[in-house]
């Protein structure tokens, strides 16, 4: 399974090296017949124009329509090569929630009017939910959600809070924390961000700190491999050079994920 987070797709920007690598591995694992699921773990959108935060100086803010168009294009690219038997899921991040939240707060009288929610603009190929549960909800399952705790110790705090392996995003700081109880190993994973650190989405509010390498952010994503329904040590795919597209990964050829299943909590699908 592949889990990528924080795409923050912006109109007018070429696909990031992280996105291209994510597409490439999706295609490779699909061709090998080992890919069971692709999860975009929140903040596929950015929605600067409808943020609750004030505009920074005269920073350009893409229109909502243009943002939705590029999100649809990038997600369609992933779906087109993932394979018919691969589950596609998108969790809702805080940026993704901006569209529905803005409309429900400003014009609540429009509730129920077609096409005024994000779900209506995401392909029916993708299930959409607050979180995804892999292999049930027991102690050996894996929870995937956009965020819970934040800060430098988020992976450990999330793992302790969940009581099972968990994959999050939001902080843009990829990392893995392991807690072991004998032969039982649990993992708290931050998937980093698919977006480029020099993306226009990050310029103003980080004051270029992300692009300058001062925010402890990193572009990348996570490969989850299962054997007999149990999660093996997760593997980070980290971007070393955005311009060159160089990656670092010890990702092995994915093994068949025996007895792995997805349960989408709070899930919604379009019925076109």
C-alpha positions as CSV (number, residue, x, y, z in Angstrom):
1,X,0.0,0.0,0.0
2,X,1.1,3.5,-0.7
3,X,0.3,6.4,1.5
4,X,1.0,10.0,0.4
5,X,0.0,13.1,2.3
6,X,-0.1,16.9,2.0
7,X,-0.1,17.2,-1.8
8,X,-1.3,20.8,-1.7
9,X,-1.7,20.8,-5.4
10,X,-1.4,24.4,-6.8
11,X,-2.5,25.6,-10.3
12,X,0.3,26.6,-12.6
13,X,2.9,24.5,-10.9
14,X,4.4,21.4,-12.6
15,X,3.9,18.1,-10.8
16,X,6.3,17.9,-7.9
17,X,9.1,15.3,-7.9
18,X,7.2,13.7,-4.9
19,X,4.1,13.4,-7.0
20,X,6.0,12.0,-10.0
21,X,7.7,9.4,-7.8
22,X,4.4,8.5,-6.1
23,X,2.9,7.9,-9.6
24,X,5.9,5.9,-10.7
25,X,5.7,3.5,-7.7
26,X,2.0,3.2,-8.0
27,X,2.5,2.1,-11.6
28,X,5.3,-0.3,-10.7
29,X,3.5,-2.0,-7.9
30,X,0.3,-2.2,-9.9
31,X,2.2,-3.9,-12.8
32,X,3.7,-6.4,-10.3
33,X,0.2,-7.2,-9.0
34,X,1.1,-6.4,-5.4
35,X,-0.7,-3.0,-5.0
36,X,-3.7,-3.3,-2.7
37,X,-4.5,0.4,-2.0
38,X,-3.4,3.9,-2.6
39,X,-4.3,6.5,0.1
40,X,-4.0,10.2,-0.2
41,X,-3.9,11.2,3.4
42,X,-5.3,14.7,3.6
43,X,-4.7,18.2,2.2
44,X,-4.7,17.3,-1.5
45,X,-6.1,20.9,-1.8
46,X,-4.6,24.1,-0.4
47,X,-7.6,26.6,-0.8
48,X,-5.6,29.7,0.2
49,X,-8.4,32.0,-1.1
50,X,-10.9,30.7,1.4
51,X,-8.6,30.2,4.4
52,X,-9.6,31.7,7.8
53,X,-6.2,33.2,7.9
54,X,-5.7,36.7,6.3
55,X,-3.9,37.1,3.0
56,X,-0.2,37.6,3.4
57,X,0.9,40.9,1.7
58,X,-0.2,40.6,-2.0
59,X,0.5,36.9,-2.3
60,X,-1.4,35.5,-5.3
61,X,-4.3,33.2,-4.3
62,X,-5.5,30.7,-6.9
63,X,-9.3,30.5,-7.4
64,X,-11.1,27.6,-6.0
65,X,-12.2,26.5,-9.5
66,X,-8.6,26.4,-10.7
67,X,-7.5,24.5,-7.6
68,X,-10.2,21.9,-8.0
69,X,-9.2,21.4,-11.7
70,X,-5.6,20.6,-10.8
71,X,-6.6,18.3,-8.0
72,X,-8.9,16.4,-10.3
73,X,-6.1,16.2,-12.9
74,X,-3.5,14.9,-10.4
75,X,-5.8,12.4,-8.8
76,X,-7.0,11.1,-12.2
77,X,-3.3,10.5,-13.1
78,X,-2.9,8.3,-10.1
79,X,-6.2,6.4,-10.5
80,X,-5.4,5.7,-14.2
81,X,-2.4,3.6,-13.5
82,X,-3.4,2.1,-10.1
83,X,-5.2,-0.9,-11.5
84,X,-8.8,-1.9,-11.3
85,X,-8.4,-4.0,-8.2
86,X,-6.7,-1.3,-6.2
87,X,-8.6,0.5,-3.5
88,X,-8.4,4.3,-3.8
89,X,-9.0,6.4,-0.7
90,X,-8.7,10.1,0.3
91,X,-8.8,11.2,3.9
92,X,-10.0,14.7,4.7
93,X,-7.4,17.2,5.8
94,X,-7.8,20.6,7.4
95,X,-7.2,22.3,4.1
96,X,-9.7,20.0,2.3
97,X,-12.4,21.0,4.9
98,X,-12.1,24.7,4.0
99,X,-14.5,24.6,1.1
100,X,-17.5,23.0,2.9
101,X,-16.7,24.9,6.1
102,X,-16.6,28.3,4.3
103,X,-20.0,27.7,2.6
104,X,-21.7,26.2,5.7
105,X,-20.6,29.2,7.8
106,X,-21.3,31.9,5.2
107,X,-24.4,30.7,3.5
108,X,-26.0,27.9,5.5
109,X,-29.2,28.3,3.5
110,X,-27.5,26.6,0.6
111,X,-27.1,23.3,2.5
112,X,-28.2,20.4,0.2
113,X,-27.7,22.3,-3.1
114,X,-25.8,20.0,-5.5
115,X,-22.1,20.4,-6.2
116,X,-21.4,22.8,-3.3
117,X,-19.3,20.3,-1.4
118,X,-15.8,18.9,-2.0
119,X,-17.1,15.4,-2.3
120,X,-19.0,16.4,-5.5
121,X,-15.7,17.4,-7.2
122,X,-13.7,14.3,-6.3
123,X,-14.0,11.4,-8.7
124,X,-16.2,8.5,-7.7
125,X,-13.1,6.3,-8.1
126,X,-11.9,7.7,-4.7
127,X,-13.6,6.9,-1.4
128,X,-13.5,9.9,0.9
129,X,-13.5,9.8,4.7
130,X,-11.9,11.2,7.9
131,X,-9.9,8.1,8.4
132,X,-9.1,4.7,6.9
133,X,-8.7,1.5,9.0
134,X,-6.6,-1.3,7.5
135,X,-7.3,-4.9,8.7
136,X,-10.2,-4.0,11.0
137,X,-9.9,-1.9,14.2
138,X,-8.1,-4.3,16.6
139,X,-4.6,-3.9,18.1
140,X,-2.9,-5.3,14.9
141,X,-4.8,-3.0,12.6
142,X,-3.4,0.3,11.1
143,X,-5.2,3.6,11.3
144,X,-4.6,6.2,8.6
145,X,-5.8,9.8,9.2
146,X,-4.5,13.2,8.3
147,X,-3.7,14.5,11.8
148,X,-4.1,14.2,15.5
149,X,-1.1,15.5,17.5
150,X,1.3,18.0,16.1
151,X,4.9,19.0,16.9
152,X,8.3,17.3,16.8
153,X,7.1,14.2,18.8
154,X,3.8,13.8,16.9
155,X,4.6,10.2,15.7
156,X,5.1,8.9,19.2
157,X,2.2,10.9,20.6
158,X,-0.1,9.6,17.9
159,X,1.0,6.0,18.4
160,X,0.4,6.1,22.1
161,X,-3.0,7.8,21.6
162,X,-4.1,5.3,19.0
163,X,-2.8,2.2,20.7
164,X,-2.0,0.7,17.3
165,X,0.0,1.5,14.3
166,X,-1.0,4.8,12.8
167,X,0.0,6.9,9.7
168,X,-0.6,10.6,9.7
169,X,0.6,13.7,7.8
170,X,0.0,17.4,8.5
171,X,3.4,18.3,10.0
172,X,5.3,17.7,6.7
173,X,8.0,16.1,8.8
174,X,8.4,12.4,7.8
175,X,9.5,10.0,10.4
176,X,8.8,6.7,12.1
177,X,8.5,5.8,15.8
178,X,8.5,2.2,16.9
179,X,7.1,0.8,20.2
180,X,7.6,-2.9,20.8
181,X,6.0,-5.3,23.2
182,X,8.0,-8.4,22.8
183,X,7.5,-9.6,19.2
184,X,4.6,-7.2,18.7
185,X,5.8,-4.0,17.0
186,X,3.7,-0.9,16.5
187,X,4.6,2.1,14.4
188,X,3.8,5.8,14.4
189,X,4.4,7.2,10.9
190,X,4.5,10.7,9.5
191,X,4.3,10.5,5.7
192,X,5.8,13.9,5.0
193,X,4.5,15.8,2.1
194,X,4.1,15.1,-1.6
195,X,4.3,18.8,-2.3
196,X,7.6,20.5,-3.2
197,X,9.0,22.5,-0.3
198,X,9.4,25.5,-2.6
199,X,5.8,25.3,-3.7
200,X,3.9,28.6,-3.9
201,X,1.6,27.2,-1.3
202,X,4.3,27.5,1.4
203,X,6.1,30.7,0.5
204,X,4.2,33.3,2.5
205,X,3.2,31.5,5.6
206,X,6.7,29.9,6.2
207,X,8.4,33.1,5.0
208,X,10.5,30.8,2.7
209,X,11.7,28.7,5.7
210,X,10.5,25.5,4.1
211,X,12.3,26.1,0.8
212,X,15.4,27.1,2.7
213,X,15.5,23.9,4.7
214,X,14.8,25.5,8.0
215,X,11.4,23.9,8.9
216,X,12.5,20.3,9.2
217,X,10.1,19.5,6.4
218,X,10.8,16.8,3.8
219,X,9.0,15.6,0.6
220,X,8.2,12.0,0.5
221,X,5.6,9.2,1.2
222,X,5.3,5.8,2.8
223,X,5.2,2.2,1.6
224,X,3.2,-0.2,3.8
225,X,3.9,-3.9,3.4
226,X,1.8,-6.6,5.0
227,X,2.6,-10.3,5.6
228,X,-0.3,-12.5,6.7
229,X,-2.2,-9.4,7.7
230,X,0.6,-8.0,9.9
231,X,2.3,-4.7,9.1
232,X,6.0,-5.1,8.4
233,X,8.4,-2.1,9.2
234,X,7.1,0.8,7.2
235,X,9.4,2.3,4.6
236,X,9.8,6.0,3.9
237,X,10.5,7.2,0.4
238,X,12.3,10.6,0.8
239,X,13.1,13.2,-1.8
240,X,16.8,14.2,-1.9
241,X,16.7,16.7,-4.8
242,X,13.5,18.3,-6.1
243,X,15.0,19.6,-9.3
244,X,16.8,16.3,-10.1
245,X,14.0,14.2,-8.8
246,X,16.5,12.1,-6.8
247,X,14.9,9.8,-4.1
248,X,16.2,7.8,-1.2
249,X,14.4,4.6,-0.3
250,X,15.1,1.1,0.8
251,X,11.7,0.1,-0.6
252,X,11.7,-3.6,-1.5
253,X,9.5,-5.2,-4.0
254,X,6.2,-5.3,-2.3
255,X,5.0,-8.6,-1.1
256,X,1.4,-9.8,-1.6
257,X,-0.7,-8.3,1.3
258,X,-2.3,-11.5,2.5
259,X,-5.7,-11.0,4.2
260,X,-5.4,-7.2,4.1
261,X,-8.6,-5.2,3.9
262,X,-9.7,-1.6,4.1
263,X,-12.4,-0.2,6.3
264,X,-13.2,3.4,5.6
265,X,-14.7,5.1,8.6
266,X,-17.2,7.9,7.8
267,X,-16.7,7.1,4.1
268,X,-18.6,8.6,1.3
269,X,-18.6,7.7,-2.4
270,X,-20.1,9.6,-5.3
271,X,-22.8,7.7,-7.2
272,X,-22.6,9.2,-10.7
